[in-house]
Amino acid sequence: MMESGAIQNTGAMQGVYALNNVSSANKAEKAAKADLKDPVDKIELSTKAGAKEEASTGKKIGLGVASLLLPGLGQCINEDYKKGAVLFGAAVLSIPAAILAGSTLGIAGLAATGLARLAIHGYSAYDAAVSAKA
């Protein structure tokens, strides 16, 4: 008798197990369907929110020329004030540095500070054109 009771109990457990499997399968199926919908929604949201508008070529050239003439001006127009201030400060400080280097080192000092100033102007123009916002 114990054996038949054990068998019946096992049968009941298998029935419960089968019901759990069906509900688990339904849950898994619903989750799979939900997962199919979510990535598409996420992709659409990321393209809308994360899309950076590209500046026109004319604006890029204009900002580059502005920063070439006065380092930091293109960055300030582009609302990057900290970088503009740093580049303008470097350009201003290069003038007394050239005077000091020219008076102490002669032509070599002037050449070195001239190259440094050229690098400041060039980088400022390049950065303004590359980081231009629409």
C-alpha positions as CSV (number, residue, x, y, z in Angstrom):
1,M,0.0,0.0,0.0
2,M,2.8,2.3,0.7
3,E,4.1,1.8,-2.7
4,S,0.8,2.7,-4.4
5,G,0.5,5.8,-2.2
6,A,4.0,6.8,-3.2
7,I,3.2,6.3,-6.8
8,Q,0.0,8.3,-6.5
9,N,1.9,11.0,-4.7
10,T,4.5,11.0,-7.5
11,G,1.7,11.2,-10.0
12,A,0.3,14.2,-8.3
13,M,3.7,15.8,-8.1
14,Q,4.2,15.2,-11.8
15,G,0.8,16.9,-12.5
16,V,1.9,19.9,-10.4
17,Y,5.2,19.9,-12.1
18,A,3.5,19.8,-15.5
19,L,1.3,22.8,-14.6
20,N,4.3,24.7,-13.4
21,N,6.1,24.0,-16.7
22,V,3.1,25.2,-18.7
23,S,2.9,28.4,-16.7
24,S,6.7,28.8,-17.0
25,A,6.5,28.2,-20.7
26,N,3.8,30.9,-21.0
27,K,5.9,33.3,-19.0
28,A,8.9,32.6,-21.1
29,E,6.9,33.1,-24.3
30,K,5.5,36.4,-23.0
31,A,9.0,37.5,-22.0
32,A,10.4,36.6,-25.4
33,K,7.6,38.6,-27.1
34,A,8.3,41.5,-24.8
35,D,12.0,41.3,-25.4
36,L,11.3,41.5,-29.1
37,K,9.5,44.7,-28.7
38,D,11.9,46.4,-26.2
39,P,15.1,46.5,-28.3
40,V,13.2,48.2,-31.2
41,D,11.8,50.8,-28.8
42,K,15.2,51.3,-27.3
43,I,16.9,51.7,-30.7
44,E,14.3,54.3,-31.7
45,L,14.8,56.2,-28.5
46,S,18.5,56.1,-28.7
47,T,18.6,57.4,-32.2
48,K,16.2,60.3,-31.3
49,A,17.9,61.3,-28.1
50,G,21.5,60.6,-28.9
51,A,21.6,61.9,-32.4
52,K,24.0,64.9,-32.7
53,E,23.1,67.3,-35.4
54,E,26.0,67.9,-37.8
55,A,27.0,71.5,-38.4
56,S,27.1,72.8,-41.9
57,T,30.4,73.1,-43.7
58,G,30.1,76.8,-43.9
59,K,29.7,77.1,-40.1
60,K,32.7,74.8,-39.6
61,I,34.9,77.0,-41.9
62,G,33.7,80.2,-40.3
63,L,34.5,79.0,-36.8
64,G,37.9,77.7,-37.9
65,V,38.7,81.1,-39.5
66,A,37.5,83.0,-36.4
67,S,39.7,80.9,-34.1
68,L,42.7,81.1,-36.5
69,L,42.5,84.9,-36.3
70,L,41.8,85.1,-32.6
71,P,42.4,81.8,-30.7
72,G,39.4,80.8,-28.6
73,L,36.8,82.9,-30.5
74,G,35.4,79.9,-32.4
75,Q,35.1,77.9,-29.2
76,C,33.2,80.8,-27.5
77,I,30.9,81.2,-30.5
78,N,30.3,77.4,-30.1
79,E,29.5,78.0,-26.4
80,D,32.6,76.2,-25.2
81,Y,33.7,79.1,-23.0
82,K,36.3,77.3,-20.8
83,K,38.3,75.9,-23.8
84,G,38.0,79.3,-25.5
85,A,39.3,81.1,-22.5
86,V,42.3,78.7,-22.1
87,L,43.2,79.0,-25.8
88,F,42.9,82.8,-25.7
89,G,45.0,82.9,-22.5
90,A,47.7,80.8,-24.0
91,A,47.8,83.1,-27.1
92,V,48.0,86.2,-24.9
93,L,50.7,84.7,-22.7
94,S,52.8,83.7,-25.7
95,I,53.4,87.4,-26.5
96,P,55.4,88.2,-23.3
97,A,57.0,84.8,-23.6
98,A,58.2,85.7,-27.1
99,I,59.6,89.0,-25.8
100,L,61.4,87.4,-22.9
101,A,62.7,84.5,-25.0
102,G,63.8,86.9,-27.8
103,S,65.7,89.1,-25.4
104,T,67.5,86.2,-23.6
105,L,67.8,83.5,-26.3
106,G,67.9,85.7,-29.4
107,I,66.5,84.4,-32.7
108,A,66.2,80.8,-31.4
109,G,63.8,82.0,-28.6
110,L,61.8,84.0,-31.1
111,A,61.6,81.0,-33.4
112,A,60.5,78.6,-30.6
113,T,57.8,81.0,-29.3
114,G,56.7,81.7,-32.9
115,L,56.2,77.9,-33.4
116,A,54.3,77.7,-30.2
117,R,52.0,80.5,-31.2
118,L,51.4,79.0,-34.6
119,A,50.5,75.7,-32.8
120,I,48.1,77.5,-30.6
121,H,46.4,79.2,-33.5
122,G,46.3,76.0,-35.6
123,Y,44.9,73.8,-32.8
124,S,42.3,76.5,-31.9
125,A,41.1,76.6,-35.6
126,Y,41.1,72.8,-35.9
127,D,39.2,72.3,-32.6
128,A,36.6,74.9,-33.4
129,A,35.9,73.4,-36.8
130,V,35.7,69.8,-35.5
131,S,33.6,70.5,-32.5
132,A,31.1,72.8,-34.3
133,K,27.5,72.4,-33.2
134,A,24.5,72.9,-35.5
